[in-house]
């Protein structure tokens, strides 16, 4: 009598998760977090870090030539990246978003509309929350260097010339049409839980050259200008 072979035990099927599916999962988590109030500051930091994962992919698209409107970090986003900000001494590496609305600042530092684009001539104002992306601002010192990457891939280097506490109700923005300057802004005092304070801490940066990799290919001094900031 011939034996009937036992049925082979079916092997579990492997599940493959695409990058797109992961990105959508991250995006869903971010939106859920913005709709449901969760206690503690831990969620705020987690959301900010998750957003930078998606923004990194979006920035790579910008570097590849995708226009701002087509490089949204998630399908329903109303903002897109316009620059990359790095502060080597503090190991800061962040994607800068278009606009400084509350929606933008929840996910990353934002470029203030109406000021020069990051890395271009004029005074570019970049803002961020003091308790998430711009929690490093208080550690910047005169003489520190930072750099911005434009969508064309060019890096522009800046030197910190100082910092100042300003009153958002009376401060004014001084333009620098003949040179590139950057003003990094966050709320002040740094450890305050009062979000209605009019005070802002502004750090001023002067361009010291455009760089490809680490090589400076041009540079000029912008010493002697004074910048104050008006924020909404």
Secondary structure as the mmCIF struct_conf table of DSSP 4:
data_model
#
loop_
_struct_conf.conf_type_id
_struct_conf.id
_struct_conf.beg_label_comp_id
_struct_conf.beg_label_asym_id
_struct_conf.beg_label_seq_id
_struct_conf.end_label_comp_id
_struct_conf.end_label_asym_id
_struct_conf.end_label_seq_id
HELX_LH_PP_P HELX_LH_PP_P1 UNK A 2 UNK A 14
HELX_RH_AL_P HELX_RH_AL_P1 UNK A 19 UNK A 35
BEND BEND1 UNK A 36 UNK A 36
BEND BEND2 UNK A 39 UNK A 41
HELX_RH_AL_P HELX_RH_AL_P2 UNK A 42 UNK A 63
TURN_TY1_P TURN_TY1_P1 UNK A 64 UNK A 65
HELX_RH_3T_P HELX_RH_3T_P1 UNK A 68 UNK A 70
STRN STRN1 UNK A 72 UNK A 72
BEND BEND3 UNK A 73 UNK A 74
TURN_TY1_P TURN_TY1_P2 UNK A 75 UNK A 76
BEND BEND4 UNK A 78 UNK A 78
STRN STRN2 UNK A 80 UNK A 80
STRN STRN3 UNK A 81 UNK A 87
HELX_RH_3T_P HELX_RH_3T_P2 UNK A 88 UNK A 90
TURN_TY1_P TURN_TY1_P3 UNK A 91 UNK A 91
STRN STRN4 UNK A 92 UNK A 98
BEND BEND5 UNK A 101 UNK A 101
HELX_RH_AL_P HELX_RH_AL_P3 UNK A 102 UNK A 105
TURN_TY1_P TURN_TY1_P4 UNK A 106 UNK A 107
BEND BEND6 UNK A 108 UNK A 108
STRN STRN5 UNK A 110 UNK A 111
HELX_LH_PP_P HELX_LH_PP_P2 UNK A 112 UNK A 112
TURN_TY1_P TURN_TY1_P5 UNK A 113 UNK A 114
BEND BEND7 UNK A 115 UNK A 115
HELX_LH_PP_P HELX_LH_PP_P3 UNK A 116 UNK A 117
TURN_TY1_P TURN_TY1_P6 UNK A 118 UNK A 119
BEND BEND8 UNK A 120 UNK A 121
STRN STRN6 UNK A 122 UNK A 127
TURN_TY1_P TURN_TY1_P7 UNK A 130 UNK A 136
HELX_RH_3T_P HELX_RH_3T_P3 UNK A 137 UNK A 139
TURN_TY1_P TURN_TY1_P8 UNK A 142 UNK A 143
STRN STRN7 UNK A 145 UNK A 149
TURN_TY1_P TURN_TY1_P9 UNK A 151 UNK A 152
BEND BEND9 UNK A 153 UNK A 153
STRN STRN8 UNK A 155 UNK A 167
TURN_TY1_P TURN_TY1_P10 UNK A 168 UNK A 170
STRN STRN9 UNK A 173 UNK A 173
HELX_LH_PP_P HELX_LH_PP_P4 UNK A 174 UNK A 175
TURN_TY1_P TURN_TY1_P11 UNK A 177 UNK A 178
BEND BEND10 UNK A 179 UNK A 179
STRN STRN10 UNK A 180 UNK A 187
BEND BEND11 UNK A 188 UNK A 189
TURN_TY1_P TURN_TY1_P12 UNK A 190 UNK A 191
TURN_TY1_P TURN_TY1_P13 UNK A 195 UNK A 196
STRN STRN11 UNK A 199 UNK A 212
TURN_TY1_P TURN_TY1_P14 UNK A 213 UNK A 214
STRN STRN12 UNK A 215 UNK A 218
TURN_TY1_P TURN_TY1_P15 UNK A 223 UNK A 224
STRN STRN13 UNK A 228 UNK A 228
#
